Amino acid sequence: RIPYGDEYEETTTKKSIMEPFFSNKRWQSEKSFIEFLERPNNKVAWWFKNGERDATFFAVPYKMGDDWSPFYVDFVVMMKDGGIGLFDPHGTHLADFPAKSNGLLSYIKKGGKKLSGGIIANTDPIKYTGQWMLYEGDGKNVANGNWKDWERLEL
């Protein structure tokens, strides 16, 4: 059993592998992405909202300066075709964006054809009612608010 704090609420979902599912009320980006994953007739078989600590949860390595750290990717998504997507809604303005993006993409490339994903962002970073976009370029080249190097996320 995973312990949850007061900031979490039980949320009804159809595709979450966790039953019951508890979502953090303060993260609108995650709530919106979950709604995106829950859409009927998409390619998503199930999804898992990853945790943020210790060896209990899934992490990929990333390097900041000379130090390696674990990056707890927010969402693990199983596609109906057997592929696995690793997605993390992450602000491009954050200092760790380049390192986390590059670490995640390096892990995905080593995983073969069945593994996909990357850092994602919404074209409406206030209400999250825009299009979900996927970044697969070098993290140091991301430009905040410029979507030319992003791909529309289709699931």
Disulfide bonds with the S-S distance in Angstrom:
none
